[in-house]
Amino acid sequence: MKRLFISVFISSHFFQLSAQPVQSSDPVINKLPVVSINAPSNGTTFTAPASFSLNAIASDEDGIAKVDFFSGTVLLGSTTTSPYSFNWSNVPEGIYKVSAKATDNLGESTVSAVVVLIVTRMTVNQLPTIVLTAPVNNSTANAPANITMSADAVDADGFISRVEFYNGTLLLGVDNTAPYNYVWSGVGAGVYHLTAKAVDNQGSSKVSPVAVVTLLSVMTDVCSGLAMYIENGGYVGGSKVKNTNGRYECKSWPYSGWCNGAAWAYAPGEGAYWMDAWTFVGSCNSTAVKQSIQADVLEELTIVPNPVVSAATLHLVLKESDQVSIKLYDKYSQYIQTIVEGDFVAGFYDFPLNLEGVQRGTYLLKSITHSDSKVIRIEKTE
């Protein structure tokens, strides 16, 4: 811009007026900085006590000197370097109006648009409730059976996501919609511990009380037409009797004579030497066909130590699942006590044998299953 400079010279009787242009520069106009909060976004909700980062974008032609972060009019913190951020920790419950102010190197500043942040108090998720309405606890039925499992489930502060049905720890099925049901089909004989587990919309779960269900094998007494074994009953080869819940056939000559021997030695299924005289045909509670006694269920039956002073351990190994009866007799086959009685699966077992107070002498330990029998001679020393 050009400007006119006027000078006046005054002498004694005259004056002189002159003018000349002078060159000057335009005034500098500073542009304000630009700033905005880019995280968190407007309306974001946190759970108290909350911790999060406030992030801002700021720019200026001449440079940013600092960025201040505010909650309302309260200064939270400042930063002088990009990226511009402030970590706000332990924020209590409330609604906060957050802004950022950018100041440039000439001291001019701009305030960003307000971002509203919501911090809510922490709530504890309530567990769902569930009850198994079917089957009834301690119920009994015949096997095989179809077991219908039904459950009622609700969630006070949300909704039920799914209901899972279990036998013990085994997952049987899942139902995602009410009414919650599952049908377990073709279940065999046994005792089952059934539960239902409700899972809510936040992943929390609750398990119902256990319902114990027993499915029984339906058995037919195929021994109903057979006579009960008696000692020295006049048996011949081919004679059939029932004893110890089993069916037995007297072997042909020359073994048939032993079928009439002393019961302690030849009573079918329990005598010390019964297999010399009799053939096991099958259980009275099954429809098993006649079979030979070749495959031993009892793989091992031992007493340690033997001779016995006062106590010992009976070691039993079963190849297959079966009913097992182990009894102690004196040398005259007079019953003393039962050591083991029940149904067992294949495996290894140890049972205590207490002979405290029993007189010294020879004793017989007889083990009987549906398919074989073993006898152990025990010597009691004291």
Secondary structure, 3 states (H helix, E strand, C coil): CEEEEEEEEECCCCEEEEEEEEECCCCCCCCCCEEEEEECCCCCEEECCEEEEEEEEEECCCCEEEEEEEECCEEEEEECCCCEEEEEEEECCEEEEEEEEEEECCCCEEECCCEEEEEECCCCCCCCEEEEEECCCCEEEECCEEEEEEEEEECCCCCEEEEEEEECCEEEEEECCCCEEEEEEEECCEEEEEEEEEEECCCCEEECCCEEEEEECCCCCCCCCCEECCCCCCCCCCCEEEECCEEEEECCCCHHHHHHCCHHHHCCCCCCCHHHCEEEEEECCCCCCCCCCCCCCEEEEEEECCCECCEEEEEEEECCCEEEEEEEEECCCCEEEEEEEEEECCEEEEEEEECCCCCCEEEEEEEECCCCEEEEEEEECC
